[in-house]
């Protein structure tokens, strides 16, 4: 008697984007904690990223609107963080700073890809 408890995933693309937005939301809350709760924009970004995760998993119609509305504040936040870090650490670059810059750039690329993909597939969310 074997029991199969494997989760059946129908849409791998939506699942991967959900995981990305979940990790992004958690990262925004970690940034908030590391900044001694001074950067309150990250509360907004983190909370909406977690809401997008739920909307993607459940294929809610409001998810497309949230992804479009959150894309521009997220990209702006990432650009300003990268700009400030580059200005502050140009004279003493080390491997941690370079990895941080690379992480920000990769995150911006993934945000753009998710935005474009969800905007292109918006008809599937109109259930």
Protein Blocks (a to p, Z undefined) as FASTA:
>chain_A
ZZdfbdcdfblmlmmmmmmmmmmmmmmmmmmmmnoomammlmmmmmmmmmmmmmmmnopa
klmmmmmmmmmmmmmmmmmmmmmmmmmmmmmccfklmmmmmmmmmmmmmmmmmmmmmmmm
mmmmmZZ
